[in-house]
Amino acid sequence: MDVRRRLGMIRSIVLGGVFLTSISVVTQGCNTVQSPRAQVDDAQITTEVKSKLASDVNTSSLTDISVNTTNGVVTLAGQVGSAEIKQHAQTVASSVPGVARVNNELQVTPKSTQ
């Protein structure tokens, strides 16, 4: 009888741990505070920024640029060949409707001419 009680208690503890773990996973599964509408808007902004960069900036300069948008704030990251391209990319991104701000984290690394 004593063994059955202990097994029952162990089973209860394990099931309780599994329950708490599953609640934790479910609540952390949705790790954004953005509404679905805001997430769609951010995706549209990212797409429009990439499109405008492709048409307005030297295409060979775009291979090392990534664009990310959160709550209307666009972050440009990567490498460009000159300060002019860096500034132009920021100007282009700022011109897209819905962009609240641009974080220009582009690094200028001139290409060597060998």
LINURHU-V493733 format. One record per pair of residues at least 6 apart in sequence whose C-alpha atoms are under 7 Angstrom apart, sorted by sequence separation. I is the first residue (numbers start at 1). J is the second residue. If there is no record, write none. Layout:
I;J + I;J
//
This chain:
68;74 + 69;75 + 80;86 + 67;74 + 68;75 + 94;101 + 67;75 + 68;76 + 94;102 + 67;76 + 93;102 + 66;76 + 67;77 + 65;76 + 66;77 + 65;77 + 66;78 + 90;102 + 65;78 + 64;78 + 65;79 + 90;104 + 64;79 + 64;80 + 50;67 + 61;80 + 61;81 + 86;106 + 46;67 + 46;68 + 46;69 + 45;69 + 74;99 + 83;108 + 72;98 + 73;99 + 80;106 + 82;108 + 42;69 + 72;99 + 73;100 + 74;101 + 75;102 + 76;103 + 77;104 + 79;106 + 80;107 + 81;108 + 82;109 + 42;70 + 72;100 + 73;101 + 74;102 + 75;103 + 76;104 + 77;105 + 78;106 + 79;107 + 80;108 + 81;109 + 82;110 + 42;71 + 72;101 + 73;102 + 74;103 + 75;104 + 76;105 + 77;106 + 78;107 + 79;108 + 80;109 + 81;110 + 42;72 + 75;105 + 76;106 + 79;109 + 81;111 + 57;89 + 38;71 + 53;89 + 53;92 + 52;92 + 49;93 + 49;96 + 48;96 + 45;98
//
